[in-house]
Amino acid sequence: MSKTLFLRLRSLALALLGVLVFHWLHLPLPFLFGPMTALLIAALCGLELKGAGFVSNASRSILGVAIGASITPALLHQLPSMAVTVSLVPVYVALCGLIGVPYFKRLCGFDSATAYYSAMPGGLQDMVLFGQEAGGRARTISLVQATRLLIFVTIAPLALSQLYGLNLYKPVGIAAANLQGTQMLLMLLLAGTGWYLGVKVKMFGAPMLGPMVIASIASLAGVLHERPPREAILFAQVFVGLGIGVYYTGLTMHELRRDVASGMGYVFLLVLMSVLFVYGLSHFHLGDPVSIFLAFAPAGQAEMAVLALVVGADLGYVVAHHLVRVVLVIVGAPLAGAYLQRESDQRKARKASASDQPN
């Protein structure tokens, strides 16, 4: 057995142990919180962990089909009512930069590239990749972004339960035994085809967004009229939780004090900003408060999609806003990277010039 396979199996075993412990203790969202907590504890104890790779991507394709199935003609008719809130997403992203970049540079001592890609609420892997190409510290960006996801995935269900009185223990979706076999086969076909085509056209987040696009077409055409079964959604939750926990593998005390602590401070600022957005939009009745809360939570679209499914929020509304946010961040990332690279080159040139000057 190769080391990589051993680490993947050990990480999965710990994730499943987390599920069992959370289920035994009757804690909420055991399939999400159990793996996330178990892997986080293991990482802090110094165990080497590894993500699930192909299986993790397969779980995201399930969520992609679930989201696509929620994009119906009725949702399209609601799009005009979303115009105001969707138009505020660029403002939200800009505020993340205006708040986050100075925070990380001036208070945390990050360089410009690391500060920018740590502050942007985009996909974790995308921000790490772009940040590394721009000369930033990939490990720091990874830990800050993982901390953002970890904290928001933890506090969002608690807020939904305490503030809105939502039940986090109700079954998620319909059991597989109660779904038509043709619909089940269609979902598998859509997931595989969408994932394959997404990779072929080099779509960002292809394992999730590819199936989402294909499934939404099938849903609008009236062919797909069910979401993936309960068991598939729970399966996806396990690997979403596992994926967050493994990012803390090899965490040192120095990283904990510098990177994780910096990420926690930034999350506090994001919470304040998100509360203002949710309160303001809810006050003017621009959407269902729970859906607005999930739409403007600066966490991953996969994680918020899971929570939307759990609490029965408007999944299409939530995902539409997160997609706009992610697209804006992804499109802006290479532009920012080019600017930051020029800034870095100019700074190095000035230092070289200064060192060449006679004393």
C-alpha positions as CSV (number, residue, x, y, z in Angstrom):
1,M,0.0,0.0,0.0
2,S,1.4,3.4,-1.0
3,K,1.8,6.1,1.6
4,T,-0.7,8.4,-0.1
5,L,-3.4,5.7,-0.1
6,F,-2.6,4.9,3.6
7,L,-3.0,8.6,4.5
8,R,-6.3,8.9,2.6
9,L,-7.7,5.8,4.3
10,R,-6.6,7.0,7.7
11,S,-8.1,10.4,7.1
12,L,-11.4,8.8,6.0
13,A,-11.4,6.5,9.0
14,L,-11.0,9.5,11.3
15,A,-13.8,11.3,9.5
16,L,-16.1,8.4,9.9
17,L,-15.2,8.1,13.6
18,G,-16.1,11.8,13.9
19,V,-19.5,11.0,12.4
20,L,-20.1,8.2,14.9
21,V,-19.1,10.3,17.9
22,F,-21.2,13.3,16.9
23,H,-24.2,11.0,16.1
24,W,-23.7,9.2,19.5
25,L,-23.7,12.5,21.3
26,H,-26.7,13.8,19.4
27,L,-24.8,16.8,18.1
28,P,-26.1,18.7,15.1
29,L,-24.9,18.0,11.5
30,P,-22.8,14.9,12.5
31,F,-21.9,14.2,8.8
32,L,-20.4,17.6,8.4
33,F,-19.2,18.7,11.8
34,G,-18.0,15.2,12.8
35,P,-15.3,14.8,10.1
36,M,-14.3,18.4,10.3
37,T,-13.7,18.3,14.0
38,A,-12.0,14.9,14.0
39,L,-9.6,15.9,11.2
40,L,-8.9,19.2,12.9
41,I,-8.1,17.5,16.2
42,A,-5.9,14.9,14.4
43,A,-4.0,17.7,12.6
44,L,-3.4,19.6,15.8
45,C,-2.1,16.4,17.4
46,G,0.5,16.2,14.6
47,L,-1.0,13.4,12.5
48,E,-0.3,13.6,8.7
49,L,-3.5,13.7,6.8
50,K,-4.5,13.6,3.1
51,G,-7.7,14.7,1.3
52,A,-9.9,12.2,-0.5
53,G,-8.9,13.3,-4.0
54,F,-11.3,11.8,-6.6
55,V,-13.9,10.8,-4.1
56,S,-14.0,14.3,-2.7
57,N,-14.5,15.7,-6.2
58,A,-17.3,13.1,-6.7
59,S,-19.0,14.3,-3.6
60,R,-18.9,17.9,-5.0
61,S,-20.5,16.6,-8.2
62,I,-23.4,15.5,-6.1
63,L,-23.9,19.0,-4.7
64,G,-23.6,20.3,-8.3
65,V,-26.5,18.2,-9.4
66,A,-28.5,19.1,-6.3
67,I,-28.0,22.8,-7.1
68,G,-28.8,22.3,-10.7
69,A,-32.0,20.6,-9.9
70,S,-33.1,23.6,-7.9
71,I,-32.7,25.9,-11.0
72,T,-36.3,25.7,-12.3
73,P,-38.5,28.0,-14.5
74,A,-40.0,29.3,-11.2
75,L,-36.5,30.3,-10.1
76,L,-35.9,32.2,-13.4
77,H,-39.1,34.2,-12.8
78,Q,-37.6,35.2,-9.4
79,L,-34.4,36.6,-11.0
80,P,-35.7,40.2,-11.3
81,S,-36.4,40.2,-7.6
82,M,-32.8,39.2,-6.9
83,A,-31.4,42.1,-9.0
84,V,-30.8,44.4,-6.1
85,T,-29.1,41.9,-3.8
86,V,-27.0,40.4,-6.6
87,S,-25.9,43.9,-7.6
88,L,-24.6,44.4,-4.1
89,V,-22.2,41.3,-4.3
90,P,-19.5,43.4,-6.1
91,V,-19.8,45.9,-3.3
92,Y,-19.4,43.1,-0.8
93,V,-16.3,41.7,-2.5
94,A,-14.8,45.2,-2.7
95,L,-15.3,45.8,1.0
96,C,-13.6,42.5,1.7
97,G,-10.6,43.8,-0.1
98,L,-10.7,47.3,1.5
99,I,-11.0,45.8,4.9
100,G,-8.9,42.7,4.6
101,V,-5.8,43.9,2.7
102,P,-4.9,46.7,5.1
103,Y,-5.6,44.4,8.0
104,F,-3.3,41.7,6.8
105,K,-0.5,44.1,5.7
106,R,-0.5,46.6,8.5
107,L,-1.6,44.5,11.5
108,C,-0.4,41.1,10.5
109,G,2.7,42.0,8.5
110,F,1.8,40.1,5.4
111,D,3.3,41.0,2.0
112,S,0.9,42.5,-0.6
113,A,0.2,39.2,-2.5
114,T,-0.3,37.2,0.7
115,A,-2.6,39.9,2.1
116,Y,-4.7,40.2,-1.0
117,Y,-5.3,36.5,-1.6
118,S,-5.9,35.9,2.1
119,A,-8.5,38.6,2.1
120,M,-10.5,37.6,-1.0
121,P,-13.5,35.4,-0.3
122,G,-12.9,33.0,-3.2
123,G,-12.3,29.3,-3.5
124,L,-9.6,28.1,-1.1
125,Q,-7.6,26.2,-3.7
126,D,-8.0,29.0,-6.3
127,M,-6.7,31.6,-3.9
128,V,-3.7,29.5,-2.9
129,L,-2.8,28.9,-6.6
130,F,-3.2,32.5,-7.7
131,G,-1.4,33.7,-4.5
132,Q,1.5,31.4,-5.1
133,E,1.9,32.6,-8.7
134,A,1.8,36.2,-7.5
135,G,4.7,35.5,-5.1
136,G,2.6,35.1,-1.9
137,R,3.1,32.6,0.8
138,A,0.9,29.6,-0.2
139,R,0.8,28.0,3.2
140,T,-0.3,31.2,4.9
141,I,-3.0,31.8,2.4
142,S,-4.2,28.2,2.8
143,L,-4.4,28.4,6.6
144,V,-6.2,31.8,6.6
145,Q,-8.7,30.7,4.0
146,A,-9.2,27.4,5.8
147,T,-9.8,29.3,9.0
148,R,-12.4,31.4,7.3
149,L,-14.3,28.4,6.1
150,L,-13.9,26.5,9.4
151,I,-15.3,29.3,11.5
152,F,-18.2,30.2,9.2
153,V,-19.2,26.6,8.7
154,T,-19.2,26.3,12.5
155,I,-21.1,29.5,13.4
156,A,-23.6,29.6,10.5
157,P,-25.6,26.6,11.7
158,L,-25.6,27.8,15.3
159,A,-26.8,31.3,14.1
160,L,-29.5,29.7,12.0
161,S,-30.6,27.6,15.0
162,Q,-30.5,30.3,17.6
163,L,-31.6,33.4,15.6
164,Y,-34.1,31.9,13.3
165,G,-35.2,28.8,15.3
166,L,-34.4,26.4,12.5
167,N,-34.2,22.6,13.0
168,L,-30.8,21.2,12.2
169,Y,-31.8,17.6,12.8
170,K,-34.5,17.1,10.2
171,P,-33.8,14.6,7.3
172,V,-32.0,16.1,4.3
173,G,-34.0,15.2,1.2
174,I,-35.8,12.1,0.1
175,A,-34.4,8.6,0.8
176,A,-33.0,6.7,-2.2
177,A,-35.6,4.0,-1.9
178,N,-38.3,6.6,-2.6
179,L,-36.8,8.0,-5.8
180,Q,-37.4,6.6,-9.3
181,G,-34.6,4.5,-10.7
182,T,-34.6,6.5,-13.9
183,Q,-34.1,9.8,-12.0
184,M,-31.2,8.2,-10.0
185,L,-29.5,7.0,-13.3
186,L,-30.1,10.4,-14.8
187,M,-28.4,12.1,-11.8
188,L,-25.3,9.8,-12.1
189,L,-25.1,10.6,-15.9
190,L,-25.4,14.3,-15.3
191,A,-22.8,14.3,-12.6
192,G,-20.3,12.4,-14.6
193,T,-20.9,14.2,-17.9
194,G,-20.9,17.7,-16.3
195,W,-17.7,16.9,-14.4
196,Y,-16.0,15.6,-17.5
197,L,-17.0,18.6,-19.7
198,G,-16.1,21.0,-16.9
199,V,-12.6,19.7,-16.8
200,K,-12.4,19.7,-20.6
201,V,-13.2,23.4,-20.9
202,K,-11.0,24.2,-17.9
203,M,-13.9,25.5,-15.8
204,F,-13.0,26.6,-12.3
205,G,-14.5,24.3,-9.7
206,A,-15.3,21.8,-12.5
207,P,-16.3,18.9,-10.3
208,M,-19.2,21.0,-8.8
209,L,-20.0,23.7,-11.4
210,G,-19.9,21.3,-14.4
211,P,-22.6,19.1,-13.1
212,M,-24.5,22.1,-11.9
213,V,-24.7,23.6,-15.4
214,I,-25.7,20.3,-17.0
215,A,-28.3,19.5,-14.3
216,S,-29.8,23.0,-14.5
217,I,-30.3,22.5,-18.2
218,A,-32.0,19.2,-17.6
219,S,-34.1,20.7,-14.8
220,L,-35.2,23.6,-17.0
221,A,-36.0,21.2,-19.8
222,G,-38.3,19.3,-17.4
223,V,-36.2,16.1,-17.5
224,L,-34.7,16.3,-14.1
225,H,-37.3,16.9,-11.4
226,E,-35.7,15.5,-8.2
227,R,-32.6,16.3,-6.1
228,P,-30.0,13.6,-5.2
229,P,-31.2,11.3,-2.4
230,R,-30.6,11.9,1.3
231,E,-27.8,9.3,1.4
232,A,-25.9,11.1,-1.4
233,I,-26.2,14.5,0.4
234,L,-24.9,13.0,3.6
235,F,-22.0,11.4,1.7
236,A,-21.1,14.8,0.3
237,Q,-21.2,16.4,3.8
238,V,-18.6,13.9,5.0
239,F,-16.1,14.9,2.4
240,V,-16.8,18.6,2.6
241,G,-16.0,18.4,6.4
242,L,-13.0,16.2,5.7
243,G,-11.7,18.7,3.1
244,I,-11.7,21.6,5.6
245,G,-10.0,19.6,8.3
246,V,-7.0,18.3,6.2
247,Y,-5.8,21.8,5.4
248,Y,-4.5,22.0,9.0
249,T,-2.1,19.1,8.5
250,G,1.4,19.9,9.8
251,L,0.3,23.0,11.6
252,T,3.0,24.4,13.8
253,M,2.7,26.7,16.8
254,H,4.3,29.6,14.8
255,E,1.6,29.1,12.1
256,L,-1.1,28.9,14.8
257,R,0.0,32.2,16.4
258,R,0.7,34.0,13.1
259,D,-1.6,32.6,10.3
260,V,-4.5,31.0,12.1
261,A,-4.8,33.9,14.7
262,S,-4.7,36.4,11.8
263,G,-7.4,34.5,10.0
264,M,-9.6,34.5,13.2
265,G,-9.2,38.3,13.5
266,Y,-10.2,38.7,9.9
267,V,-13.3,36.5,10.4
268,F,-14.4,38.8,13.2
269,L,-14.3,41.7,10.8
270,L,-16.2,39.7,8.1
271,V,-18.8,38.7,10.7
272,L,-19.5,42.4,11.5
273,M,-19.7,43.3,7.8
274,S,-22.0,40.3,7.0
275,V,-24.3,41.2,9.9
276,L,-24.8,44.7,8.5
277,F,-25.5,43.3,5.0
278,V,-28.0,40.7,6.3
279,Y,-29.7,43.2,8.6
280,G,-30.0,45.9,5.9
281,L,-31.3,43.6,3.2
282,S,-33.7,41.9,5.5
283,H,-35.0,45.3,6.8
284,F,-35.9,46.3,3.3
285,H,-37.5,42.9,2.6
286,L,-35.2,42.1,-0.3
287,G,-35.4,38.3,0.3
288,D,-36.0,35.6,2.9
289,P,-33.8,36.4,5.9
290,V,-32.4,32.9,6.1
291,S,-31.5,32.8,2.4
292,I,-29.9,36.3,2.6
293,F,-27.9,35.1,5.6
294,L,-26.5,32.1,3.7
295,A,-26.1,34.1,0.5
296,F,-23.9,36.7,2.1
297,A,-21.9,34.4,4.4
298,P,-18.3,34.5,3.2
299,A,-17.8,30.8,3.1
300,G,-17.5,28.3,0.3
301,Q,-20.4,27.7,-2.1
302,A,-20.3,23.9,-1.4
303,E,-20.5,24.5,2.4
304,M,-23.4,27.0,2.1
305,A,-25.2,24.8,-0.4
306,V,-25.1,22.0,2.2
307,L,-26.5,24.2,4.9
308,A,-29.2,25.5,2.5
309,L,-30.3,21.9,1.8
310,V,-30.3,21.2,5.6
311,V,-32.5,24.1,6.6
312,G,-34.6,24.2,3.5
313,A,-33.5,27.7,2.3
314,D,-33.9,28.9,-1.2
315,L,-31.0,27.0,-2.7
316,G,-31.1,28.8,-6.1
317,Y,-31.1,32.2,-4.4
318,V,-28.1,31.2,-2.2
319,V,-26.0,29.7,-4.9
320,A,-26.7,32.6,-7.4
321,H,-25.1,35.0,-5.0
322,H,-22.2,32.8,-4.2
323,L,-21.5,32.2,-7.9
324,V,-21.4,35.9,-8.6
325,R,-19.0,36.4,-5.7
326,V,-16.7,33.5,-6.8
327,V,-16.7,34.6,-10.5
328,L,-15.8,38.2,-9.5
329,V,-13.0,37.0,-7.3
330,I,-11.7,34.5,-9.9
331,V,-11.8,37.0,-12.7
332,G,-10.1,39.7,-10.6
333,A,-7.4,37.3,-9.2
334,P,-5.1,37.2,-12.3
335,L,-5.4,41.0,-12.8
336,A,-4.5,41.6,-9.2
337,G,-1.7,39.0,-9.5
338,A,-0.2,40.9,-12.5
339,Y,-0.3,44.2,-10.6
340,L,1.2,42.6,-7.4
341,Q,3.9,41.0,-9.5
342,R,4.9,44.3,-11.1
343,E,4.9,45.9,-7.6
344,S,7.2,43.2,-6.3
345,D,9.5,43.5,-9.3
346,Q,9.7,47.3,-8.9
347,R,10.4,47.0,-5.2
348,K,13.2,44.5,-5.9
349,A,14.6,46.9,-8.6
350,R,14.6,49.8,-6.1
351,K,16.4,47.7,-3.5
352,A,19.0,46.6,-6.0
353,S,19.5,50.1,-7.2
354,A,19.9,51.4,-3.7
355,S,22.4,48.7,-2.9
356,D,24.5,49.7,-5.9
357,Q,24.7,53.3,-4.8
358,P,28.1,54.3,-3.3
359,N,28.2,55.0,0.4
